[in-house]
Amino acid sequence: IFFLVVIYSQITGVGISNYGIKKVLPKLIIAAVLVNLSFHLCTIVVDVSNIIGSSLRGFFESIPMQVGEIATEGGMGFTDIAGAIIGGAGIDLAIGGVALSSGALWMLIPTLLGGLVAIISGLITIAMRQAVVILLVMVSPLALVCYMLPNTESLFRKWKDLFKKMLVFYPMFSLLFGASS
């Protein structure tokens, strides 16, 4: 419809000026091509983001196995090293007596609750990200049509910014989650 308005304006000279047509026509052609390809382009970009996020998480999950293999060659396994570290911490707490260990236990409760809240909120955020990405992919043809029209270009920019944030979120979450584990 907008393309017909441009043609009518060019033929009759009523409506959009020649400068306006030269400014709008490239956007119109780009949007017409991208609207038809938007679903496929968005799914490719989402897949790349998910692959990067999974690769980052897999990289950090493989580190303890590699450390365990290196330690096994030296005679101690990863569990032996972790047990020695934990056992050493237990000895330090036992030296202080009963009052220190019960005080340390009460001091751990807020930390554990904070960690639990962080994990639950992270999982909820990841689930919400899935829903938002699906909605953004579904709305992508409309967003590209908004790119074509001058008064609705701000809607396209908002869609693009939110889509970028959702694409970057999973790799960053995987990086932080993998590094913290």
C-alpha positions in Angstrom: 0.0 0.0 0.0 2.8 2.4 0.9 4.5 1.5 -2.4 1.4 2.4 -4.3 1.2 5.8 -2.4 4.8 6.5 -3.5 4.0 5.7 -7.1 0.9 7.8 -7.0 2.8 10.7 -5.5 5.5 10.4 -8.2 2.9 10.3 -11.1 0.7 13.1 -9.8 3.1 15.3 -7.9 0.6 15.3 -4.9 1.7 14.0 -1.6 5.3 13.0 -1.1 7.9 15.2 -2.8 10.7 13.9 -5.0 13.2 14.3 -2.2 10.8 12.4 0.2 10.5 9.6 -2.4 14.3 9.3 -2.8 14.6 9.2 0.9 11.8 6.6 1.5 12.3 4.3 -1.6 15.5 2.6 -0.4 13.9 1.9 3.0 10.8 0.6 1.3 12.8 -1.9 -0.8 15.0 -3.0 2.1 11.9 -3.4 4.3 10.0 -5.4 1.6 12.9 -7.9 1.3 13.6 -8.1 5.0 9.9 -8.6 6.0 9.8 -11.8 3.9 13.1 -13.0 5.4 12.6 -11.7 9.0 11.6 -15.0 10.5 14.5 -16.9 9.1 17.0 -14.1 9.9 15.8 -13.8 13.5 15.9 -17.6 14.1 19.4 -17.8 12.7 20.5 -15.0 15.0 18.8 -16.6 18.0 20.4 -19.9 17.2 23.8 -18.3 17.1 23.2 -16.6 20.4 22.1 -19.9 22.0 25.1 -21.8 20.5 27.5 -19.2 21.9 25.8 -19.4 25.4 25.9 -23.2 25.4 29.6 -23.2 24.3 30.5 -20.8 27.1 28.7 -22.9 29.7 30.3 -26.1 28.3 33.7 -24.5 28.4 33.4 -23.8 32.1 31.9 -27.2 32.8 34.9 -28.9 31.2 37.5 -27.1 33.4 37.0 -29.3 36.5 37.3 -32.4 34.4 40.6 -31.1 32.9 41.9 -30.2 36.3 41.0 -33.6 37.6 42.9 -35.3 34.8 46.0 -33.2 35.4 45.8 -33.9 39.2 45.3 -37.6 38.6 48.6 -37.8 36.7 50.3 -36.3 39.8 48.7 -38.8 42.1 45.8 -36.8 43.5 42.3 -36.5 42.0 40.0 -33.5 41.9 37.9 -34.9 44.7 41.1 -35.4 46.8 42.1 -31.7 46.3 38.5 -30.5 47.1 38.4 -32.7 50.1 41.7 -31.4 51.4 40.5 -27.8 51.0 37.2 -28.5 52.7 38.9 -30.5 55.4 41.3 -27.7 56.1 38.4 -25.3 56.4 36.7 -27.7 58.9 39.9 -27.8 61.0 40.1 -24.0 61.2 36.5 -23.8 62.4 37.0 -26.6 65.0 40.0 -24.7 66.5 37.8 -21.8 67.5 35.4 -23.9 69.5 31.7 -24.5 69.5 30.7 -20.8 69.6 32.5 -20.0 66.4 31.0 -22.8 64.5 27.4 -22.0 65.6 28.1 -18.3 64.9 29.5 -19.2 61.5 26.4 -21.3 60.8 24.1 -18.3 61.6 26.2 -16.1 59.4 25.9 -18.6 56.5 22.1 -18.5 56.5 21.7 -15.0 54.8 24.4 -15.9 52.3 22.7 -19.2 51.4 19.3 -17.5 51.2 20.8 -14.8 49.0 22.3 -17.4 46.7 19.0 -19.3 46.6 17.2 -16.2 45.6 19.8 -15.4 43.0 19.5 -18.8 41.4 15.7 -18.8 41.4 15.6 -15.3 39.9 18.1 -16.3 37.3 16.1 -19.3 36.2 12.9 -17.2 36.1 14.7 -14.6 34.0 15.9 -17.3 31.6 12.4 -18.6 31.2 11.0 -15.1 30.6 13.8 -14.5 28.1 12.6 -17.5 26.1 9.0 -16.1 26.0 10.2 -12.6 25.0 12.5 -13.9 22.2 9.6 -15.9 20.8 7.4 -12.8 20.9 10.1 -10.6 19.3 10.6 -13.1 16.5 6.8 -13.3 15.9 6.6 -9.5 15.7 9.7 -9.0 13.6 7.8 -8.4 10.3 5.8 -5.7 11.9 8.9 -4.1 13.4 10.5 -4.1 9.9 7.4 -2.4 8.5 7.8 0.2 11.3 11.3 0.8 10.1 9.9 1.7 6.7 7.5 4.4 7.9 9.0 7.6 9.2 6.7 8.2 12.2 7.0 4.6 13.5 10.8 4.2 13.2 11.1 4.7 17.0 9.1 1.5 17.5 11.6 -0.4 15.3 14.5 1.0 17.3 12.8 -0.2 20.6 12.2 -3.6 19.1 15.9 -3.8 17.8 17.3 -2.7 21.2 15.2 -5.3 23.1 16.1 -8.0 20.6 19.8 -7.3 21.0 19.5 -7.3 24.8 17.7 -10.7 24.8 20.3 -12.1 22.4 23.2 -11.0 24.5 21.6 -12.0 27.8 21.9 -15.8 27.4 25.7 -15.8 26.6 26.4 -13.4 29.4 24.3 -15.4 31.8 26.0 -18.6 30.7 29.4 -16.9 31.2 28.6 -15.7 34.7 26.9 -19.0 35.7 29.6 -21.1 34.3 32.4 -19.0 35.9 30.7 -19.0 39.3 30.1 -22.7 39.3 
